[in-house]
Amino acid sequence: MTEIRIRRISEDAILPSYAHKGDAGMDLYSIEEKEIEPGGTALVRTGLQLELPECTEAQIRPRSGLALKHSVTVLNSPGTIDEGYRGEICIILINHGRESFKVEKHMRIAQMVIAKFLHAEITEADELSSTERAEKGFGSSGFK
C-alpha cells in the first residue's frame, strides 16, 4: 500500500475515499455549490492538497453515474496532478446535458486514481523498427 499525504485547506473538505474494496478510484468531494448551465464549465474546489510519492501521478477521472444520469463529466479527462504540485485539487466539470446541473456541497464530483509512471529518455532517430501494423491508424483493425 502506498501512503498519500493529504492536507485539508478548508474545514468543509472531505478526505478522498474508496467506495468499495478493490476500487481503483477514490471519490473526490466538492466543498461548494455551483450551477453549471448546459454546455458550460465550472472549476469546482475540493479544499484538499496532496503530496505524491516519487514517480506517481494522480489521475482525475469522471464519475460514471454523473456522466450517465446528468451528462456531466471531467473536461480534461483524465486530468493529471504531478508529484510536485502542492496547490488545491480543483476539478473542471462540463455539462453536456440539456438542463442546468447543480453541484452541491459534499457531492462526489470525480474520482482520483494514483498511478506510477516512467520517465523516458528521448532519443531522436532517423528510422524506426518495422511492425505488422506500420502506419495503419484510425479504423485499421476494422469495425466488426
C-alpha positions as CSV (number, residue, x, y, z in Angstrom):
1,M,0.0,0.0,0.0
2,T,1.3,3.5,-0.9
3,E,0.9,6.3,1.5
4,I,-0.6,9.6,0.1
5,R,-0.3,12.6,2.3
6,I,-3.4,14.9,2.1
7,R,-3.9,18.3,3.7
8,R,-7.3,19.9,4.3
9,I,-7.2,23.6,3.5
10,S,-10.9,24.0,4.2
11,E,-12.9,22.8,7.1
12,D,-15.6,21.7,4.6
13,A,-13.2,19.3,2.9
14,I,-13.8,15.5,2.9
15,L,-10.8,13.2,2.5
16,P,-10.9,11.0,-0.6
17,S,-12.2,7.5,-0.1
18,Y,-12.8,4.3,-1.9
19,A,-16.4,3.3,-2.2
20,H,-15.7,-0.4,-2.4
21,K,-12.8,-2.7,-1.6
22,G,-10.8,-3.2,-4.8
23,D,-11.8,0.1,-6.4
24,A,-9.1,1.8,-8.4
25,G,-10.6,5.3,-7.9
26,M,-11.2,7.3,-4.8
27,D,-14.1,9.7,-4.7
28,L,-13.4,13.4,-4.6
29,Y,-16.0,15.8,-3.0
30,S,-17.0,19.4,-3.7
31,I,-16.7,22.0,-0.9
32,E,-19.0,24.4,-2.7
33,E,-22.3,24.8,-4.6
34,K,-22.2,25.8,-8.3
35,E,-24.7,25.8,-11.1
36,I,-23.4,24.6,-14.5
37,E,-25.5,25.6,-17.4
38,P,-25.9,23.3,-20.4
39,G,-22.7,23.5,-22.4
40,G,-21.0,25.3,-19.5
41,T,-17.9,24.5,-17.5
42,A,-17.0,25.2,-13.8
43,L,-13.9,24.9,-11.7
44,V,-15.0,23.1,-8.5
45,R,-12.9,23.2,-5.4
46,T,-12.2,20.2,-3.1
47,G,-10.4,22.0,-0.3
48,L,-7.5,19.5,-0.5
49,Q,-3.8,19.5,-1.3
50,L,-1.8,16.3,-1.7
51,E,1.8,15.1,-1.6
52,L,2.5,12.2,-4.0
53,P,5.4,9.8,-3.8
54,E,8.2,10.0,-6.5
55,C,7.2,8.7,-10.0
56,T,3.5,8.8,-9.3
57,E,0.6,11.0,-10.5
58,A,-3.0,11.5,-9.5
59,Q,-5.4,11.0,-12.4
60,I,-8.7,12.9,-12.1
61,R,-11.5,11.0,-13.9
62,P,-15.2,11.3,-14.3
63,R,-17.8,9.5,-12.2
64,S,-19.8,7.3,-14.4
65,G,-23.1,8.0,-12.6
66,L,-22.8,11.7,-13.2
67,A,-22.0,11.1,-16.8
68,L,-24.9,8.7,-17.4
69,K,-27.6,10.4,-15.4
70,H,-26.7,14.1,-16.0
71,S,-24.2,14.2,-18.9
72,V,-21.7,15.9,-16.5
73,T,-18.0,14.8,-16.8
74,V,-14.4,16.0,-16.2
75,L,-13.5,18.2,-19.1
76,N,-9.7,17.4,-19.3
77,S,-10.2,13.7,-18.7
78,P,-8.1,12.3,-17.3
79,G,-6.6,15.3,-15.6
80,T,-3.1,14.8,-14.3
81,I,-1.8,16.1,-10.9
82,D,2.0,15.9,-11.0
83,E,4.0,14.8,-7.9
84,G,5.5,18.3,-7.4
85,Y,2.1,20.1,-7.4
86,R,1.1,21.3,-3.9
87,G,-1.9,23.6,-4.8
88,E,-5.5,22.8,-4.2
89,I,-7.1,20.0,-6.2
90,C,-9.8,21.6,-8.3
91,I,-12.0,19.7,-10.8
92,I,-13.0,21.1,-14.2
93,L,-16.6,19.9,-14.8
94,I,-18.5,20.3,-18.1
95,N,-22.3,19.9,-18.5
96,H,-23.0,18.2,-21.8
97,G,-26.7,17.9,-20.9
98,R,-29.7,19.9,-21.9
99,E,-30.6,21.1,-18.4
100,S,-28.7,23.0,-15.7
101,F,-26.8,20.9,-13.2
102,K,-26.3,21.9,-9.6
103,V,-23.1,20.8,-7.9
104,E,-23.9,20.5,-4.2
105,K,-21.6,20.9,-1.3
106,H,-20.1,17.5,-0.3
107,M,-21.3,15.9,-3.6
108,R,-19.0,13.3,-5.1
109,I,-17.8,15.0,-8.3
110,A,-14.9,13.0,-9.6
111,Q,-12.6,10.1,-8.8
112,M,-8.8,10.1,-8.3
113,V,-6.6,7.2,-9.4
114,I,-3.0,7.1,-8.1
115,A,-0.7,5.7,-10.8
116,K,3.0,5.0,-11.3
117,F,4.8,6.4,-14.4
118,L,8.1,6.0,-16.1
119,H,10.4,8.9,-17.1
120,A,11.5,8.3,-20.7
121,E,14.8,9.3,-22.3
122,I,14.0,10.7,-25.7
123,T,16.4,9.7,-28.5
124,E,16.0,11.2,-31.9
125,A,16.1,8.6,-34.7
126,D,16.3,8.6,-38.5
127,E,14.3,5.4,-38.7
128,L,12.1,3.3,-36.5
129,S,11.8,-0.5,-36.4
130,S,9.1,-2.0,-38.7
131,T,5.9,-3.7,-37.4
132,E,3.0,-5.6,-38.9
133,R,0.7,-2.6,-38.2
134,A,3.2,0.0,-39.5
135,E,1.4,3.3,-40.1
136,K,-2.2,2.0,-40.2
137,G,-4.2,4.2,-37.9
138,F,-7.8,5.1,-37.2
139,G,-10.1,2.2,-38.0
140,S,-7.3,0.0,-39.3
141,S,-8.5,-3.0,-37.2
142,G,-12.0,-2.9,-38.7
143,F,-15.4,-2.2,-37.1
144,K,-16.8,-5.7,-36.5
